Amino acid sequence: MAEVSAGLGTGRASVAAVLDFAWTAGEFTATEAMAGTSLTRSTTIDAIDTLLGAAVLRELPNARAVGAYRSGRPARRFALSPDLGAVVGIDAGDTHLAVTVADVLDRTLVHHRVEVDPAHSGAQRRRTIVEHVDAALAEAHVSRDAVLAVCAGVAAPVDRDGISPPHPDGFWERTNPGLAEALRERAPVVEIKNDALLAATAEGADGAAIGCRDYVALLASERFGGGVVVDGHVLHGAHGGVGEGVVFDHIVGVESASGLRHWVQDQARAAVEAGEVDADGSIGRIVATDRVDARLVLTLAASGDADALRVTERVGAIVARIVGVLGSMYDPARVIICGAVAESIEPVLAAARRMLPAELHLPAPELLASTLGAEVVSVGAVATARKAARERAVPLLAEQRLSLRA
């Protein structure tokens, strides 16, 4: 509410209160707004009229006009204007790029996902991201001046100014190649966030953490990285590094931030080399191809294949060790495995759940697979962009329109 009031200027707290109410109210009457804001009736009506004048609210046909009128004077009904503008969510992964254009409430207008070359330079990545954003806006028939907020998720820590710190190998700078500056002209509000942090936002808004105040969203497909929520607050850190994957390099028995896809491949090979599975069996034949398909291994395990289950038992021990460390550090109620791998990871999680209690002294967190799939970061980016539009961009838009009227 404080940010909304700041956007609307001094003396307009009542307008800010009604605007804040309107975001979640859907269609509403002045009486409902009065009850929801604790304002007097006259103050509520004045605030509604102000927002109507700024074209932020629209008045709907009354009950008589839509055939629902019975007796008495029909109440005026209002809702947020449907053409306030759009938001853009970006998932700028190391090997993929997803761009989503959406309205400010609940509708997706365009969603594109393409593969990108991880060998591209920072300049090439920046150019590719901007080009795909512009192409998605064009397809959605959204002009640049109608974009209220942009949020991009990157595989790097990001500070509050949208800048990633230097990485020893230059990876973070290439992953976040000055995106805050590159996207600045495309919206009044631009936010660059760590991808795991956005995954945590997505799980809290639309996924397995709804109603949970303490959880970790663990991006786990290509590399491990955690988005951490404690007491209902997303943890960030001075450089945006809370949950950064380098910690997994230092965990005995893990010693790598490589994601679960790589661990399934490595442990399948290790099981064959150790003689734990028959070289002529299902896993042995997969390993003999020199290109281990992790999804196939997990599918075989889900079907009850004994050799595949031995592999998932190995991987489950690694996951249990990782979750045990996260559980000891952050004391979450849930740890949610996120990313494309989550769709088939249940055999690994079943093994990890059995081993997890021995990995920490605190009660073991609930270990779940995300239902948001490969688009979890996109979901979080759009949710974050909508929040920025609600709290900052739309109040600023209302202020500008009211100033023009004055």
C-alpha positions in Angstrom: 0.0 0.0 0.0 2.9 2.4 0.8 4.3 2.0 -2.7 0.8 2.6 -4.3 0.3 5.7 -2.2 3.8 7.0 -3.2 2.9 6.6 -6.8 -0.3 8.5 -6.5 1.2 11.4 -4.5 0.5 13.1 -1.2 -3.1 13.4 -0.1 -4.3 10.5 -2.3 -4.2 7.7 0.1 -7.9 7.0 -0.4 -7.4 6.7 -4.2 -4.5 4.3 -3.5 -6.7 2.3 -1.1 -9.4 1.8 -3.7 -6.9 1.0 -6.4 -5.3 -1.6 -4.2 -8.7 -3.1 -3.4 -9.7 -3.2 -7.1 -6.8 -5.5 -8.0 -8.3 -8.5 -6.3 -12.0 -7.6 -6.1 -12.9 -8.3 -9.7 -16.3 -6.5 -10.2 -17.3 -4.4 -7.2 -19.7 -1.8 -5.9 -18.9 1.3 -3.9 -20.4 -0.4 -0.9 -18.0 -3.3 -1.3 -15.0 -1.0 -1.8 -16.0 1.0 1.3 -16.1 -2.2 3.4 -12.8 -3.4 1.9 -10.9 -0.2 2.5 -12.6 1.1 5.7 -13.1 4.5 4.0 -16.3 6.6 4.4 -18.9 6.3 1.6 -18.3 9.8 0.3 -14.5 9.3 0.3 -14.8 6.0 -1.5 -17.0 7.4 -4.2 -14.7 10.4 -4.7 -11.7 8.0 -5.0 -13.7 5.8 -7.5 -14.6 8.8 -9.6 -10.9 9.9 -9.6 -9.8 6.5 -10.9 -12.6 6.5 -13.5 -11.3 9.9 -14.7 -7.8 8.5 -15.0 -9.3 5.5 -17.0 -7.8 3.1 -14.5 -11.2 1.9 -13.5 -14.2 1.4 -15.8 -17.9 1.5 -14.9 -19.8 -1.6 -15.8 -23.4 -1.8 -17.0 -25.7 -1.7 -13.9 -28.0 -4.6 -12.9 -31.0 -3.2 -14.8 -29.0 -3.0 -18.0 -27.8 -6.7 -17.8 -31.3 -8.0 -16.8 -30.5 -8.8 -13.2 -32.4 -5.9 -11.7 -35.2 -6.7 -9.3 -36.2 -3.6 -7.3 -34.8 -0.5 -5.9 -32.0 1.6 -7.4 -29.4 -0.5 -9.1 -25.9 -0.2 -7.7 -23.1 1.1 -9.8 -20.5 -1.6 -10.5 -16.8 -1.1 -11.3 -13.7 -3.0 -12.4 -10.1 -2.4 -13.4 -9.9 -1.2 -16.9 -9.1 -4.1 -19.3 -6.6 -2.0 -21.3 -4.3 -0.8 -18.6 -1.4 -2.4 -20.4 0.7 -5.5 -20.5 3.7 -7.1 -18.7 6.6 -9.2 -20.0 8.2 -12.2 -18.3 11.5 -13.6 -19.5 13.3 -16.8 -18.6 16.8 -16.3 -19.9 18.4 -19.7 -19.2 21.8 -20.9 -20.3 20.4 -23.1 -23.1 16.9 -21.6 -23.6 14.9 -18.4 -23.8 11.2 -18.1 -23.0 9.3 -14.8 -23.4 5.7 -14.3 -22.2 3.5 -11.3 -22.8 0.5 -11.2 -20.5 -2.1 -8.7 -19.3 -1.9 -7.3 -15.8 -4.5 -9.7 -14.3 -4.6 -13.3 -15.5 -4.4 -13.8 -19.2 -1.4 -14.9 -21.3 -1.3 -13.2 -24.7 1.9 -14.8 -26.2 4.4 -17.3 -25.0 7.5 -18.3 -27.0 10.3 -20.7 -26.0 13.4 -21.3 -28.1 16.7 -23.0 -27.6 19.8 -20.8 -27.5 23.5 -21.5 -27.9 25.3 -21.5 -24.6 28.5 -20.5 -26.4 27.0 -17.1 -27.4 28.7 -14.1 -26.0 27.0 -11.7 -23.7 26.4 -9.2 -26.5 24.8 -11.9 -28.7 22.6 -13.0 -25.8 21.5 -9.5 -25.0 20.6 -8.9 -28.7 18.7 -12.2 -28.9 16.7 -11.4 -25.8 15.7 -7.9 -26.9 14.8 -9.2 -30.4 12.6 -11.9 -29.0 10.9 -9.5 -26.6 10.1 -7.2 -29.5 8.9 -10.0 -31.7 6.6 -11.3 -28.9 5.1 -7.8 -28.3 4.5 -7.5 -32.1 2.7 -10.8 -32.2 0.6 -9.8 -29.2 -0.2 -6.5 -30.8 1.1 -4.7 -27.8 2.9 -1.4 -28.4 6.1 -0.6 -26.4 4.4 2.3 -24.6 1.7 -0.2 -23.3 4.2 -2.3 -21.4 4.0 -1.6 -17.7 6.7 -3.9 -16.3 9.3 -6.4 -17.4 10.9 -9.1 -15.3 13.7 -11.3 -16.5 15.1 -14.4 -14.7 18.8 -15.3 -15.2 21.0 -18.1 -14.0 23.1 -15.8 -11.8 22.9 -13.9 -8.5 21.4 -10.4 -9.1 21.6 -7.4 -6.8 18.8 -5.0 -6.2 19.9 -2.9 -9.2 19.7 -5.8 -11.6 23.4 -6.3 -11.8 25.2 -9.6 -11.4 28.6 -9.8 -9.6 31.8 -11.0 -11.5 32.2 -14.7 -11.9 35.6 -16.4 -12.1 34.8 -17.8 -15.5 32.6 -14.9 -16.7 29.4 -17.0 -16.6 27.3 -14.7 -14.6 28.2 -11.7 -16.7 27.3 -13.6 -19.9 24.1 -14.9 -18.4 23.0 -11.4 -17.3 24.7 -9.2 -20.0 23.5 -5.9 -18.8 19.8 -6.8 -19.1 18.6 -4.0 -16.8 20.1 -1.4 -19.1 19.1 -3.3 -22.3 15.4 -3.5 -21.3 15.1 -0.1 -19.7 13.4 1.5 -22.7 10.8 -1.2 -22.9 9.0 -0.5 -19.6 8.8 2.0 -16.8 9.7 -0.8 -14.4 12.3 -3.4 -15.2 13.4 -6.1 -12.8 16.2 -8.7 -13.2 16.0 -11.6 -10.8 17.8 -14.9 -10.1 15.9 -17.7 -11.8 15.6 -19.9 -8.6 14.2 -16.9 -6.8 11.5 -16.6 -9.5 10.9 -20.3 -9.2 10.2 -19.8 -5.5 7.8 -16.9 -6.4 6.0 -19.2 -8.9 5.6 -22.0 -6.4 4.2 -19.7 -3.8 1.7 -18.1 -6.2 0.6 -21.1 -8.4 2.5 -24.2 -7.3 3.3 -26.6 -4.4 4.0 -23.8 -1.9 0.7 -22.1 -1.8 -0.1 -21.3 1.8 3.4 -22.3 3.0 5.6 -19.7 4.7 8.9 -21.6 4.8 10.1 -23.5 1.8 12.9 -23.9 -0.8 12.3 -24.1 -4.5 15.3 -26.1 -5.9 15.9 -25.7 -9.6 17.4 -29.0 -10.5 17.4 -29.8 -14.2 20.7 -28.5 -15.5 22.3 -27.0 -12.3 21.2 -26.8 -8.7 20.1 -23.4 -7.4 17.7 -22.6 -4.6 15.1 -19.9 -4.1 14.5 -19.6 -0.3 11.4 -18.3 1.5 11.5 -17.9 5.3 8.6 -16.6 7.3 6.9 -15.7 4.1 9.8 -13.5 2.8 11.9 -14.4 -0.2 15.5 -14.2 0.9 17.8 -12.2 -1.3 21.2 -11.2 0.2 23.6 -8.3 -0.5 24.3 -9.6 -4.1 21.3 -11.8 -4.6 23.3 -14.9 -3.8 21.1 -16.7 -1.3 20.8 -20.3 -2.5 23.5 -19.9 -5.1 24.6 -23.3 -6.4 28.3 -23.1 -5.7 27.5 -24.3 -2.1 26.8 -27.7 -3.6 30.4 -28.0 -4.8 31.4 -28.1 -1.1 28.9 -30.7 0.1 30.6 -34.1 0.8 29.0 -36.7 -1.3 27.7 -34.1 -3.8 30.6 -31.9 -4.8 29.0 -30.5 -7.9 26.2 -28.0 -8.7 25.3 -30.1 -11.8 21.6 -30.8 -11.9 19.6 -34.0 -11.7 19.8 -34.8 -15.4 23.5 -35.1 -15.2 23.4 -37.0 -11.9 21.1 -39.6 -13.4 23.5 -40.0 -16.3 26.5 -40.3 -14.1 25.0 -42.7 -11.6 23.7 -44.9 -14.4 27.3 -45.2 -15.7 28.6 -45.7 -12.1 26.1 -48.5 -11.4 27.2 -50.4 -14.5 30.9 -49.9 -13.7 30.4 -51.1 -10.2 28.6 -54.2 -11.3 25.4 -53.2 -9.5 23.3 -53.7 -12.6 23.6 -56.2 -15.4 25.6 -54.8 -18.4 23.1 -56.6 -20.6 20.1 -55.3 -18.8 18.0 -52.2 -19.4 20.4 -49.7 -17.9 23.4 -51.5 -19.2 22.1 -51.2 -22.8 21.3 -47.5 -22.3 24.8 -46.8 -20.9 26.3 -48.7 -23.9 24.9 -46.1 -26.3 27.3 -43.5 -24.8 24.3 -41.1 -24.6 22.4 -41.8 -21.5 18.8 -40.6 -21.7 18.0 -39.5 -18.1 14.2 -39.3 -18.9 14.2 -42.9 -20.1 16.0 -44.0 -16.9 13.5 -42.3 -14.8 10.6 -43.7 -16.8 11.9 -47.2 -16.4 12.2 -46.6 -12.6 8.6 -45.4 -12.5 7.6 -48.6 -14.2 9.3 -50.7 -11.6 12.5 -51.7 -13.5 14.9 -53.1 -10.9 18.1 -51.7 -12.5 16.6 -48.3 -13.0 15.5 -48.2 -9.4 19.1 -49.0 -8.3 20.2 -45.9 -10.2 17.4 -43.7 -8.7 18.4 -45.0 -5.3 21.9 -43.7 -5.9 20.6 -40.3 -7.1 18.1 -40.2 -4.2 21.1 -40.4 -1.8 22.5 -37.3 -3.4 19.2 -35.4 -3.2 18.8 -36.4 0.4 22.2 -35.0 1.2 21.4 -31.7 -0.6 18.0 -31.4 1.1 19.5 -32.2 4.4 21.9 -29.3 4.1 19.2 -27.0 3.0 17.0 -28.2 5.9 19.7 -27.5 8.4 20.4 -24.1 7.0 16.9 -22.7 6.4 14.5 -25.1 8.3 11.9 -25.2 5.6 8.6 -27.0 5.8 8.9 -28.0 2.2 11.6 -28.5 -0.5 10.2 -28.4 -4.0 12.2 -29.8 -6.9 11.6 -27.6 -9.9 12.3 -27.5 -13.6 11.6 -29.9 -16.5 13.1 -32.8 -14.6 10.4 -32.6 -11.9 7.9 -34.2 -14.3 9.6 -37.6 -14.0 11.6 -37.3 -10.8 9.3 -39.1 -8.3 11.3 -42.4 -8.1 14.3 -40.3 -7.0 12.3 -38.4 -4.5 10.8 -41.6 -3.1 14.3 -42.9 -2.4 15.4 -39.5 -1.0 12.5 -39.4 1.4 13.6 -42.7 3.0 17.1 -41.4 3.6 16.4 -37.8 4.5 15.7 -38.2 8.2 19.2 -39.4 8.8 20.7 -36.3 7.1 19.5 -33.7 9.7 18.5 -33.3 13.3 15.5 -31.1 12.6 12.3 -32.6 11.4 12.7 -33.5 7.7 11.0 -31.1 5.3 8.3 -32.4 3.0 10.0 -33.2 -0.4 7.8 -32.5 -3.4 8.0 -32.4 -7.2 6.8 -29.1 -8.8 3.8 -29.3 -11.1 4.9 -26.2 -13.1 7.4 -28.0 -15.3 9.9 -26.3 -17.5 7.9 -23.0 -17.3 8.4 -22.5 -13.6 10.7 -19.5 -14.1 8.4 -17.9 -16.7 5.5 -18.2 -14.3 7.5 -16.5 -11.6 8.7 -13.8 -14.0 5.2 -13.0 -15.0 3.9 -13.0 -11.4 6.8 -10.6 -10.4 6.1 -8.3 -13.4 2.4 -8.2 -12.5 3.3 -7.3 -8.9 5.5 -4.5 -10.1 2.8 -3.2 -12.4 0.3 -3.3 -9.5 2.6 -1.6 -6.9 4.5 0.8 -9.1 3.6 1.1 -12.8 -0.2 1.5 -12.6 -0.1 4.0 -9.7 2.5 6.0 -11.8 0.2 5.7 -14.9 -2.8 7.0 -12.8 -0.7 9.9 -11.5 0.3 10.9 -15.0 -3.2 10.8 -16.3 -4.5 12.8 -13.3 -1.8 15.4 -13.8 -2.8 15.7 -17.4 -6.4 16.2 -16.4 -5.4 18.9 -13.8 
